[in-house]
Amino acid sequence: MSTSKTKGRWYSVRCIFRATDRHAYEERITLWLTESIDAAIREAEVEAAQYGRGGGFVYTGLAQAYDLKSAQITNGSEVFSLIRSSDLEPNDYIDKFFDTGAEFQQRDE
């Protein structure tokens, strides 16, 4: 993927969804080639509403965007970054925000 043939830049947008049939949330990151970060969020929110209707999830209204800053998407390209202030130690931070034990995670077996 490259912006060389299309005007715009690549942005990733993380949207949060709530499941309609169980107590669960989904964080989903999508890529958008648009003229601005605001346009990427607008397009992602339209898609998020459609995604939610078809998959048993409701879009919560939270969208966070990230400018990929690169015209070329390749292996190892950073597609999202979020910095959060915290006084927690690494293991406590991971347990609180990312590995609570309630995640549905796919694994290659």
Backbone torsions as a table, in degrees:
resi	resn	phi	psi	omega
1	MET	NA	135.4	-178.7
2	SER	-150.5	150.9	177.4
3	THR	-88.7	5.6	-174.8
4	SER	-63.1	-31.0	-179.1
5	LYS	-98.4	-15.5	-176.2
6	THR	-126.5	137.0	177.7
7	LYS	-73.3	145.8	178.5
8	GLY	124.4	-177.8	177.7
9	ARG	-131.0	161.4	177.5
10	TRP	-87.1	134.0	175.1
11	TYR	-131.3	144.4	170.0
12	SER	-105.4	147.0	178.6
13	VAL	-132.8	125.9	176.5
14	ARG	-97.7	124.4	176.7
15	CYS	-118.3	146.3	-178.6
16	ILE	-109.3	134.7	-178.3
17	PHE	-125.2	149.3	174.6
18	ARG	-111.3	132.8	178.3
19	ALA	-68.5	143.8	179.6
20	THR	-90.3	-14.7	-174.8
21	ASP	-115.0	2.9	178.9
22	ARG	-162.3	169.9	178.3
23	HIS	-85.3	86.5	-177.7
24	ALA	-154.2	154.5	176.7
25	TYR	-127.4	151.2	175.5
26	GLU	-122.2	134.1	170.2
27	GLU	-104.6	126.0	-174.8
28	ARG	-130.6	129.9	179.5
29	ILE	-112.1	126.9	179.3
30	THR	-122.9	158.0	-179.7
31	LEU	-107.5	140.9	-177.9
32	TRP	-137.7	131.7	174.8
33	LEU	-100.5	103.9	-174.7
34	THR	-141.3	176.4	-178.9
35	GLU	-83.3	-14.5	-179.3
36	SER	-158.6	164.4	177.9
37	ILE	-65.6	-35.7	177.6
38	ASP	-65.2	-39.4	177.4
39	ALA	-65.0	-38.2	178.2
40	ALA	-62.1	-43.5	179.1
41	ILE	-63.8	-44.2	179.1
42	ARG	-58.8	-46.8	-180.0
43	GLU	-65.2	-40.6	179.2
44	ALA	-64.6	-37.8	-179.8
45	GLU	-69.0	-35.3	174.8
46	VAL	-63.4	-47.4	179.5
47	GLU	-64.5	-37.2	-179.6
48	ALA	-62.4	-40.2	178.4
49	ALA	-63.0	-41.5	178.5
50	GLN	-67.7	-44.2	-179.8
51	TYR	-59.2	-45.3	-179.2
52	GLY	-61.0	-42.5	-179.1
53	ARG	-62.2	-36.8	-174.7
54	GLY	-87.0	-15.2	-171.7
55	GLY	-122.7	16.0	178.5
56	GLY	77.4	22.6	178.4
57	PHE	-127.3	154.1	176.4
58	VAL	-118.9	130.2	177.4
59	TYR	-67.2	128.7	-176.4
60	THR	-82.2	-13.8	-178.3
61	GLY	97.8	0.0	178.1
62	LEU	-97.2	119.3	174.8
63	ALA	-129.5	129.8	177.1
64	GLN	-123.5	126.6	-175.5
65	ALA	-109.3	158.1	-179.4
66	TYR	-141.8	128.7	177.7
67	ASP	-81.6	116.3	-177.2
68	LEU	-69.7	-17.1	173.8
69	LYS	60.0	9.4	-178.5
70	SER	-131.2	140.5	176.7
71	ALA	-81.3	-14.8	-175.8
72	GLN	-120.4	121.9	175.4
73	ILE	-94.9	120.6	-177.2
74	THR	-136.3	177.0	174.4
75	ASN	-53.8	131.4	178.1
76	GLY	85.6	0.1	177.8
77	SER	-62.3	134.7	176.5
78	GLU	-76.0	123.7	-177.9
79	VAL	-111.1	-11.1	175.7
80	PHE	-161.9	145.4	176.0
81	SER	-150.7	135.4	177.3
82	LEU	-139.2	126.2	178.5
83	ILE	-105.3	130.0	-178.2
84	ARG	-125.7	130.8	174.8
85	SER	-71.9	137.5	178.9
86	SER	-163.2	140.7	174.3
87	ASP	-92.7	0.2	-177.3
88	LEU	-69.4	149.4	171.7
89	GLU	-72.1	157.2	-174.6
90	PRO	-49.9	-50.5	-178.5
91	ASN	-63.5	-38.9	178.2
92	ASP	-67.3	-39.1	178.3
93	TYR	-62.6	-48.4	179.8
94	ILE	-61.8	-44.1	179.2
95	ASP	-62.4	-38.9	-177.3
96	LYS	-72.2	-41.4	-170.8
97	PHE	-107.8	-23.0	-170.2
98	PHE	-131.4	-26.2	-175.7
99	ASP	-133.9	64.0	-175.8
100	THR	-80.5	-14.3	-175.2
101	GLY	97.3	-7.1	-178.8
102	ALA	-102.1	6.9	-177.0
103	GLU	-80.6	144.4	169.6
104	PHE	-97.7	108.6	-174.8
105	GLN	-120.6	139.5	176.3
106	GLN	-87.5	142.4	177.6
107	ARG	-135.0	141.5	172.7
108	ASP	-79.4	121.9	-178.3
109	GLU	-115.3	NA	NA
